[in-house]
Amino acid sequence: YPIQKVPKEWTKAPVWLQLHSKAYPRCKARVLVAFELVPAEKAEDDTYPFYDDIRPSTKEGNIRLFLVGVRLFKPITQPFVTVCFGRDVENTAEPLWSQESSAPRTGEGGNWNFLEEFTVSVSLPKRMQHHSFLEVKIQDRTQGIGGESNVDVGMAYITLNPLLPWLDSRERAESLETFRLQMLEEVLIEDAENARRSADGGLAARTGGGSFDEDATKKKEMLAAERSRKMAIPYNDPDMANLKIEEVDDYVSFKVAPRPQASRLSREGTSRDERGKAPGKSLSGMPGPVARASPGAGEETEKKGDPVAEKKEGGAQAAPPVAPSAHQREALAASPEEETYGFTPEQLNFVLADLEEDDAEEMTRDEVPYELEADFTVDDLPYLRTPIFRPTDAGVPETVGYLKYVCRVFQSTDEDEGAEMDAVCKSLIETYNSTRDLVVRAYVLAARGLVPPSGASDIQTYVWIQDSENAATLPGGLSYNIRDTGYTKKQGFKPEFNRCYTLACSLPENSIVQIAVMNMGRLTDECIGRTYLDVEDRFFNKKVEQMVIEESTPIELRTLKNEGSTVSHGSLRGFFEIMRADYAQLHPPYTLASAEPDEYQLRVVIWRVKAVPLDDNSSISLFVRTIYQLEDSSEIVKDTDTHYNSTDGTAVYNWRMVFDVLIPAQIPVLKLQIWNYALLSSTEPIGEANFDLTADFFRARKRQQHYRVPRMWVRCSHPAHKGKLRGTIEIEASILPREEAEYTPVGNGRDEPNRDPFLPAVTTNRTYIDWQQIGETVGAASSAIMSGLKWTGVWMTVAGIIALVIFVMFLLK
């Protein structure tokens, strides 16, 4: 603390200062201090009064603690709890008050309920700066060779400051944050963020020593908070950590309708999806899958969707185009100009359409990129919880479980004052007595970014889920422990499971559900990572209960960790429900799509191409290539026929391409390329676009019938011509099950059966040497020659007459 800031008399509240240790750099200890600069002569003879509140002013209070139970990550046999308050000044090893609990009422493994109340009247600090707390020691009685002994399991602190009735709401909230114990996980996150800032040239990681300048500390904290806010990528998510965020490609966009420049109702609707990886031999620097525009209803719409045509006619580039969402395509195919409540679709910048049934179902379940517990607040549960911890070798507290309790502080012993707590405790006891027959449903959808501890690359994964070590099957088919070795997925680091696991559950015995992703080995199986789910908190949470009733429980992303490691080993995607058994019988599990791929046929029609730049050539020969990548990384490459000698950058094909695909697909992207065909030189690509079929595949599989992707224009680009249009392709597609495709086959190109849709034959520009053009050129030249000969004869006759006249005049002379 800088000596320049020490006042002669300290009149404000004492301050908490951070302690630093070279031996333990992660030490988060603090000390409460106040300083005064006293003249030496006054300090020696005690004539100057010392800080008046060196011993905190206190008020009498009555503490009531209702101990619900302990939830530990590892099993114990005979747990008991000792609650302590304060320390003896003469002997700080002894508490001022302590009381040991009786044997737990129910429980097994690491989950035990005590449902016991502790009451003590003590002196509590009047000010919020002085920390007041209860110490709770958790121990286990074990039998050994030397007899019975007590083993320390862990310790928990119950901070009383937020419960003091004489503090206002602001002081309670501030003291809750001030005295919150920082656990090992938070310390590691802070270390990772500091290292990241240092690597980015930001704030250096905090080191030992340093100044205690309050102003400088506040500035550093504000800067760190701002940097943390801007860091949108979680450090422990392998999927996100492996991404490279590129700048938005403004040239990948589409135009549906003219956008009012000054309309306050208009919205930016450009949709881009750069998550898919394009298959095939990609042009370096090409953008990812692009959003698609709908087709226009005639030539006028095509003109509006073509920036090149607009530039030619209007002399200036139009407003940035807007891409519709996937479920609007069919409605956009025919956009009437009628007014809707006084507005036209162009004014509103979207088309009013009825929501399809499957689209409505998709929107009913939200998804959060974190664990749902992060949204729980103190008011959501009838009890409080605090971590049970043990110190690591570095002195940092590591969580080994949780203590659940109800605590109140009263200024008097009036019975009416504690009526509310009595009701809460009574309700908890009654609820626990009726929670012997519950059901947990775990919908495990997929895993992402798996990192096996062994470093194996060829992994075969399955799910192991349990809320007890008991692997017996109960009457009715339910179990506490499911090791799903019969359903393994050999899909690398991103397996799709789409499985619903139903577990029997009783509280508190089965409060914690453990979900592990395992790698099946030849000799032993390896745990890649596991996550712990507190279903007890979800059962008592009224908001979660309402989600279960409404079938709107969100999909969450849970971090997978391994024992002895604090880094992420991947993430698990799924949603989880807990309910009573009678409710579960009336409401069957939600049906998930099978993770096994089904056979489908993708039919793509390439109608035509336009707006292809000639690049200083008088004409250009064009064909379109499509590339689809299969599961085994092989590619299906199909080309249209060639449109020769296009002089205006347009080409007509009317060409069908048929692909046999599996849904779901690893890479649901169709690559479209425009190529320049050259007879003597090398053939080269002009532009490329990645056509994302993710949503279309999903809907086709969900409907299990013929699904159409309406006719539309897709824009192409090239990394060597950044920001410039390199042509547009008009395409149409349909997806149908393999059985239906075999019943109604179609031909490739324009071969028979030529139907759905019928493709008219194209005869123009289909030979490299255009005989018709040559004939026209020769005819024009002949006409010119003949015309030239006629005029030559006339001029020769005139010249002869003039010469004859001159000759006669010469003779006469």
Number of C-alpha atoms within 10 A of each C-alpha: 12 9 9 7 11 14 13 11 14 15 12 7 14 16 14 15 14 12 13 18 13 10 9 13 14 20 18 17 14 12 10 13 12 17 17 15 14 16 10 9 10 11 13 10 8 9 9 13 10 13 13 10 10 10 9 13 13 12 14 14 19 18 23 18 20 22 23 25 24 27 27 23 16 11 14 18 14 16 24 21 21 15 21 19 18 18 13 12 10 7 9 10 9 14 15 14 15 16 14 13 16 13 14 19 11 16 20 16 17 21 24 28 22 21 22 18 15 15 14 14 16 16 13 24 20 16 17 20 19 20 15 19 16 18 17 21 19 21 19 17 15 14 12 8 6 6 7 10 13 14 13 13 19 22 23 22 21 22 20 21 28 23 18 24 14 15 16 11 12 10 16 19 14 14 21 17 10 14 19 12 18 13 17 19 15 12 16 14 16 15 15 15 20 19 17 17 18 13 12 10 9 14 18 13 15 14 11 13 10 8 9 12 11 12 9 11 12 11 11 13 13 12 14 17 12 11 15 14 9 9 13 9 13 14 15 18 21 18 15 14 12 9 10 7 9 8 6 10 13 12 16 25 21 26 25 22 21 16 20 14 8 7 11 8 9 15 12 11 15 19 16 17 11 16 10 19 16 25 20 17 9 16 18 9 10 19 26 21 24 23 25 26 28 27 24 21 13 9 9 9 16 17 15 19 27 22 21 21 16 15 12 10 11 10 10 11 13 17 13 16 24 24 25 22 15 18 17 19 20 16 15 23 16 14 19 12 10 10 11 11 6 7 12 17 17 17 17 18 22 21 19 14 11 9 10 10 8 13 12 10 9 10 10 12 14 11 15 12 12 16 16 20 12 7 8 14 10 9 9 16 16 17 19 18 19 18 23 24 25 19 15 11 8 11 14 20 23 18 21 17 21 21 22 20 22 18 20 18 21 18 16 13 12 10 9 8 12 15 11 11 16 14 10 14 22 11 13 16 14 10 13 16 12 12 17 17 13 20 23 24 18 20 22 22 19 17 23 21 21 25 19 20 13 9 9 10 11 11 22 18 30 22 24 18 23 24 26 22 11 11 13 12 14 10 7 7 10 16 21 23 22 21 14 15 14 8 12 17 20 15 14 16 18 19 21 22 24 18 20 18 21 22 24 25 29 21 23 23 20 28 24 23 22 17 21 22 24 23 24 18 11 6 6 8 12 16 22 22 25 25 17 18 19 15 22 19 19 22 21 17 17 14 14 22 17 12 14 16 13 10 13 15 22 18 21 20 22 23 23 27 21 17 8 6 10 14 16 19 25 26 29 26 23 22 22 21 21 23 20 18 17 11 12 15 10 8 10 8 15 10 10 13 15 12 16 12 14 14 14 25 21 20 22 20 23 24 19 19 24 20 20 24 20 17 9 7 8 10 15 23 23 27 21 25 17 22 22 22 21 17 12 7 12 11 15 14 14 16 18 19 15 20 26 22 21 17 14 14 18 20 26 21 26 21 24 26 20 18 17 16 22 20 20 20 17 18 19 26 23 20 23 23 24 25 20 21 20 14 9 6 7 8 13 11 16 22 26 28 31 29 20 24 19 18 11 19 22 16 19 19 21 12 13 14 16 15 19 17 18 17 20 23 25 25 30 27 24 21 14 13 11 14 13 15 20 22 26 25 25 19 22 19 20 18 25 22 23 19 12 14 17 11 8 11 15 21 15 19 20 20 13 11 12 16 13 11 12 13 18 11 11 13 10 12 19 15 12 14 11 14 11 11 11 11 11 12 12 12 12 12 12 12 12 11 12 12 11 11 12 10 12 12 11 11 12 11 12 12 11 12 12 11 12 12 11 11 12 10 10 9 8 6 6
